[in-house]
Amino acid sequence: MARKFFSMFVLWTLSQHAILLHCYKIDDSCHKAGIADKIEKALLSAFDMAQAAIDALQPGHDTFPFWNDVPPRAPELQNLIKLLFAHDDIINESQPEVPDDKRTQYRYKQTMRNIKLHIVYASLTGILTNIRDPGSTSDPGANDAIIYCDGERYKNTLRKGKLWAIDQNNGVKYKWSQQQCLDKFTTLAETHSSHQDDNGEYHASTVQLCSPLIKYAKDTKKQQYHDLEIGKAPSKLSNWNAGGFHFKPVDVFQRLDVTLLHELTHTTPGRVLDDVKLKRSFPSLGIKRKAYGWVKMLKLAKEGAYVDKMVHKTGPDSNADSVAFFALGCKLMSDKDNPRYITNDGEVRPMKGKKPIEWEPGSWDRRGLHSIETSAYKT
């Protein structure tokens, strides 16, 4: 009797804790658009990718101090890190000593053996810890995320000679030009991290899917990475995102799930990563292009700031697309049903012997806690 009472008490405690968990919410506008179910499935796929990337990075994250080598990595994983995040002097082990960051002033040479990708790890763990747990909370907090499919919540108003857009769902005021999805033709999605209202209260991050992405989601059945075989031809969405002539086969995998994971890295729980701009896209015109798509991500890895430098926001580890595609690559490598890896040229090929990589379990046990809390909540 005592054991039964104790079990019931533990279950009740977990269920109460689960109610307080942060979560994501799919707004009614997405139900009206007819794609809420597709968003739900794509989010679960995005979380699986994030989990795979965390599992892949965990042994390195558990390695101290910063300059120590990480445990040996699978060659496919090491190559993916090299492609997306490493300067040539890191790969060739010719990097001069550079300060780690302004807070610690650690100085050590980076090599492919001691890259940890701390920012990537922090972004993805933040997403899983705070956003992965589903819910329909009526009062979302600063570490939650709400997904919208239209901008009807915005009310334009003139104050002191300036035009503002007020989000009527939370009272947050933005400049008129900052309201999401003003560009109804080329922008796929836009995200606002947590903002304060006039009373100083922080509100949930908002992800809004724009018209092209909503139309694509309606018209296309294959919205997740595992729906695709080896990519050979660009989809409208991936070709759009990669810039047409910059397209590589892996860009085919720019589906709704990869796009949502990209957007979630822009949220407050995702550490507000950026769409980092390349240094010289059109130097004669002074135009800098954002590092979208495989070709530009590889270019950013060579031209951007060094990774694992916490004060820099211009490195590939702060670029939303680089992080999302890294997570995709980790999931492809560990997919038990169809293990694949990404080549230097952006091709997606079967793993040797068709054997998936099994990531070593690490210290991050949120996954187990999540399953207990979610089941308790459902009970």
C-alpha positions in Angstrom: 0.0 0.0 0.0 2.8 2.4 1.0 4.7 1.5 -2.3 1.5 2.2 -4.3 1.0 5.5 -2.6 4.6 6.4 -3.2 4.3 5.6 -6.9 1.2 7.6 -7.2 2.9 10.5 -5.4 5.9 10.4 -7.7 3.6 10.3 -10.7 1.5 13.2 -9.4 4.7 15.2 -8.7 6.0 14.6 -12.2 2.7 15.5 -13.8 2.6 18.8 -11.9 6.2 19.5 -12.9 5.4 18.6 -16.5 2.6 21.2 -16.5 5.2 23.8 -15.8 7.5 22.6 -18.6 8.3 25.0 -21.4 6.7 24.0 -24.7 5.8 25.0 -28.2 2.4 26.0 -29.4 1.0 25.8 -32.9 -1.4 28.7 -33.4 -4.9 28.4 -34.7 -3.8 30.2 -37.8 -1.9 27.1 -38.9 -5.0 25.0 -38.3 -6.9 27.4 -40.6 -4.2 27.1 -43.2 -4.6 23.3 -43.1 -1.0 22.5 -42.2 -1.0 22.1 -38.4 -0.5 18.4 -38.6 2.4 18.7 -41.0 4.0 21.2 -38.7 3.6 18.9 -35.8 5.2 16.0 -37.6 8.0 18.2 -39.0 8.7 19.5 -35.5 9.1 16.0 -34.1 11.5 15.3 -36.9 13.4 18.5 -36.2 13.8 17.5 -32.5 15.1 14.1 -33.6 17.8 15.8 -35.6 18.7 18.1 -32.7 18.9 15.1 -30.4 21.2 13.2 -32.8 23.6 16.2 -33.0 23.7 16.5 -29.2 24.4 12.8 -28.9 27.2 13.2 -31.5 28.8 16.2 -29.7 28.2 15.0 -26.1 31.6 13.2 -25.6 33.4 16.4 -26.7 31.2 18.5 -24.4 32.2 16.3 -21.5 35.9 16.8 -22.2 37.8 19.3 -20.1 39.6 21.6 -20.2 38.7 23.3 -23.5 42.0 22.6 -25.3 42.0 18.8 -24.6 41.3 16.5 -27.4 37.8 15.0 -27.7 37.4 11.2 -27.9 37.9 9.8 -31.4 35.0 10.6 -33.7 33.5 8.7 -36.6 35.3 9.8 -39.8 31.9 10.8 -41.4 31.2 13.0 -38.4 34.6 14.5 -38.3 34.4 15.3 -42.0 31.0 17.0 -41.5 32.5 19.2 -38.8 35.5 20.0 -41.0 33.2 21.0 -43.9 30.8 23.2 -41.9 32.9 24.7 -39.1 36.7 24.6 -39.7 39.1 27.1 -41.2 41.9 25.7 -43.3 44.5 26.5 -40.6 42.6 24.4 -38.2 42.4 21.5 -40.6 46.1 21.9 -41.4 47.0 22.5 -37.8 48.7 25.8 -38.6 46.5 28.1 -36.6 48.3 30.7 -34.5 47.4 30.9 -30.8 44.3 33.0 -30.4 42.3 34.1 -27.3 39.3 31.9 -26.6 37.1 34.7 -25.4 37.2 38.0 -23.4 35.9 36.4 -20.2 38.6 33.6 -19.9 41.4 34.7 -22.2 42.3 31.1 -22.7 44.8 30.7 -25.5 45.2 27.5 -27.4 45.6 26.3 -30.9 42.5 24.7 -32.4 42.7 21.4 -34.3 40.1 19.1 -35.7 40.7 17.0 -32.5 39.8 19.7 -30.0 36.9 21.5 -31.7 33.9 21.2 -29.3 31.2 23.3 -31.0 29.9 24.7 -27.7 27.5 27.2 -29.3 25.9 24.5 -31.5 25.5 22.3 -28.5 24.0 25.1 -26.4 21.5 26.1 -29.1 20.3 22.6 -29.6 20.1 21.6 -26.0 18.2 24.8 -25.3 15.7 23.9 -28.0 15.1 20.4 -26.6 15.0 21.4 -23.0 12.6 24.3 -23.4 10.7 23.8 -26.6 10.4 20.1 -27.3 7.7 19.3 -24.7 4.4 19.9 -26.5 1.5 21.8 -24.9 -1.2 24.3 -25.5 -0.4 26.7 -22.7 -2.7 29.7 -22.5 0.1 31.9 -21.1 3.4 31.1 -22.9 6.6 32.3 -21.3 9.9 33.7 -22.5 11.3 30.2 -23.1 8.4 29.0 -25.1 7.8 29.3 -28.8 4.6 29.9 -30.8 4.3 29.0 -34.4 2.0 31.2 -36.6 0.9 30.9 -40.2 -0.4 34.5 -40.7 0.2 38.0 -39.5 -3.4 38.9 -38.6 -2.3 39.5 -35.0 -0.4 42.6 -35.9 -2.2 46.0 -35.6 -0.5 49.0 -37.2 -0.6 52.2 -35.2 1.0 55.6 -35.4 2.8 56.9 -32.3 4.9 60.1 -32.1 5.1 60.2 -35.9 6.4 56.6 -36.2 4.5 53.6 -37.6 4.5 50.6 -35.3 3.2 47.1 -35.5 1.7 45.8 -32.2 1.3 42.0 -31.7 -2.2 41.9 -30.2 -1.6 38.5 -28.7 1.2 39.6 -26.3 1.3 43.4 -26.6 4.9 43.5 -27.9 5.6 46.6 -30.1 7.8 46.3 -33.2 8.8 48.8 -35.8 6.4 48.5 -38.7 9.3 47.0 -40.9 9.9 44.3 -38.2 6.6 42.6 -38.4 7.0 39.1 -39.7 6.5 38.0 -43.3 6.1 41.5 -44.8 7.8 40.0 -47.9 5.1 37.7 -49.2 7.0 36.4 -52.1 10.5 35.3 -51.2 10.8 34.9 -47.4 10.0 31.4 -46.2 9.8 32.1 -42.4 10.8 34.7 -39.8 11.4 34.4 -36.1 11.4 36.9 -33.3 13.2 36.0 -30.1 11.6 36.8 -26.7 10.7 40.5 -26.5 9.4 42.8 -23.7 6.1 44.5 -23.8 5.6 48.1 -22.4 5.3 46.6 -18.9 8.7 44.9 -19.0 7.3 41.4 -19.3 9.0 39.0 -21.6 6.9 36.9 -24.0 7.5 33.8 -26.1 9.5 33.7 -29.2 7.4 33.7 -32.3 8.0 31.8 -35.5 5.9 32.8 -38.5 5.7 30.7 -41.6 5.3 32.9 -44.7 3.2 32.4 -47.8 5.7 30.5 -50.0 6.5 28.0 -47.2 2.8 27.5 -46.4 2.0 26.9 -50.1 4.9 24.5 -50.3 3.7 22.6 -47.2 0.2 22.3 -48.6 1.3 21.1 -52.0 4.2 18.7 -51.1 3.8 15.4 -49.3 7.4 14.8 -48.4 8.1 17.3 -45.6 10.7 15.4 -43.6 14.3 14.2 -44.2 13.3 10.5 -44.0 10.8 10.9 -46.7 13.6 11.3 -49.2 15.9 8.9 -51.0 19.3 10.1 -52.3 18.8 13.6 -53.5 19.1 14.2 -57.2 16.9 17.1 -58.2 16.1 20.3 -56.3 12.8 20.9 -54.8 11.3 24.4 -55.2 12.0 25.2 -51.6 15.6 24.0 -51.5 16.4 25.6 -54.9 14.9 28.8 -53.6 16.9 28.7 -50.4 20.2 27.8 -52.0 20.0 30.4 -54.7 19.4 28.3 -57.8 22.8 27.9 -59.4 24.4 27.3 -56.0 22.3 24.2 -55.5 23.8 20.9 -54.3 22.0 17.6 -53.8 21.9 17.9 -50.0 19.9 21.0 -50.4 17.0 18.7 -51.4 16.7 18.0 -47.7 15.7 21.6 -47.0 12.2 20.4 -46.1 9.8 21.7 -43.5 11.6 19.9 -40.6 15.0 21.4 -41.5 13.5 24.8 -42.0 11.7 24.7 -38.6 14.9 23.6 -36.8 16.7 26.5 -38.5 14.0 28.9 -37.2 14.1 27.5 -33.7 17.8 28.3 -33.4 16.7 32.0 -33.8 14.5 31.7 -30.7 15.6 32.7 -27.2 15.9 29.0 -26.0 17.9 28.4 -29.3 20.4 31.1 -28.2 19.2 33.6 -30.8 21.6 32.4 -33.6 21.8 34.5 -36.7 21.8 34.2 -40.5 25.4 35.1 -40.8 26.4 37.1 -43.9 29.4 36.2 -46.1 32.2 38.8 -46.3 32.3 39.2 -50.1 29.4 38.2 -52.2 29.2 41.2 -54.5 32.0 43.5 -53.4 31.5 46.0 -56.2 27.9 46.5 -55.1 28.7 46.3 -51.4 26.2 43.5 -51.0 26.6 40.7 -48.4 24.6 37.5 -48.9 23.4 35.3 -46.0 25.0 31.9 -45.7 22.0 29.9 -46.9 22.5 26.5 -48.6 25.4 24.1 -48.8 27.8 26.1 -51.0 27.5 29.3 -48.9 27.8 27.3 -45.6 31.1 25.8 -46.7 32.3 29.3 -47.8 31.4 30.7 -44.4 33.3 27.9 -42.6 36.5 29.2 -44.3 35.8 33.0 -44.1 33.8 33.4 -40.9 35.1 33.8 -37.4 36.6 30.8 -35.6 34.2 28.5 -33.8 34.0 28.0 -30.1 34.7 31.7 -29.5 31.8 32.8 -27.3 32.0 36.5 -28.1 31.8 36.1 -31.9 28.5 36.1 -33.7 29.9 35.9 -37.2 31.2 32.3 -37.2 29.6 29.3 -38.8 28.6 27.9 -35.3 26.4 31.0 -35.0 24.8 30.5 -38.4 21.3 28.9 -38.2 21.6 27.1 -41.5 24.9 25.5 -40.6 23.6 24.3 -37.3 20.4 22.9 -38.9 22.3 21.1 -41.6 24.8 19.7 -39.1 21.9 18.3 -37.1 20.5 16.8 -40.3 23.8 15.2 -41.1 24.1 13.7 -37.7 20.6 12.2 -38.0 21.3 10.8 -41.4 24.4 9.1 -40.2 22.6 7.5 -37.2 19.3 6.7 -39.0 18.8 2.9 -38.4 16.5 2.5 -41.4 18.5 4.3 -44.0 21.9 5.5 -42.8 23.6 8.1 -45.1 26.3 10.7 -44.9 27.0 14.0 -46.7 30.1 14.2 -49.0 32.3 17.2 -49.6 30.4 18.0 -52.8 27.1 18.0 -51.0 26.0 14.5 -52.2 24.1 12.2 -49.9 25.4 8.6 -50.0 24.7 5.4 -48.1 26.9 4.7 -45.1 29.6 2.0 -45.8 28.0 -1.4 -45.2 24.7 0.5 -44.6 25.6 0.6 -40.9 24.4 3.6 -38.9 26.6 5.3 -36.3 25.6 4.6 -32.8 26.5 7.6 -30.7 28.0 6.9 -27.3 25.7 7.9 -24.4 26.9 11.0 -22.6 26.1 13.1 -19.5 23.1 14.9 -20.9 20.1 12.9 -19.7 17.3 15.2 -20.6 16.0 12.7 -23.1 15.1 10.2 -20.4 13.6 12.8 -18.1 11.5 14.1 -21.0 10.0 10.7 -21.7 9.0 10.3 -18.0 7.5 13.7 -17.7 5.6 13.5 -20.9 4.1 10.2 -20.1 3.1 11.4 -16.6 1.5 14.5 -18.2 -0.5 12.3 -20.6 -1.7 10.2 -17.7 
